[in-house]
Amino acid sequence: MITITVNGEPHAAKPGSTVTDLLREMGLDPGRVAIERNLEILSRPDWQKTSLQAGCCYEIVQFVG
């Protein structure tokens, strides 16, 4: 397992997991969130090919409406 930070909290993730895998694991609807990695916004097309890296910080904002 690797440790990342999600919304300010430590989070364990499987090596090789992608941002899309993280959303699935967290039960979040990919159509209703925005994601920032290390202070840079990740574009939606990059989520599937962006591997989670140990020590990275992810901020996930969920849209409610």
Steps between C-alpha positions, in 0.01 A plus 500: 500500500601860443391801701350805335312795645136551400329819614758545775475145639741207453362231270641156411488402132612203296815555293409550134155641580378792293299806595196327348561201729517735799163654414346155459645385833363811672157453342508837324323572172772608254251726325451710812854569620807711425846378599820681584835323540782685672328835441438437127159421355484163324300497179234231478665318205817456711329327795519149352868530409618684815646253750480579868846577634613465862514836674276681251216719627158479337212737558164372381209741480156351453231708330164500672192629333 
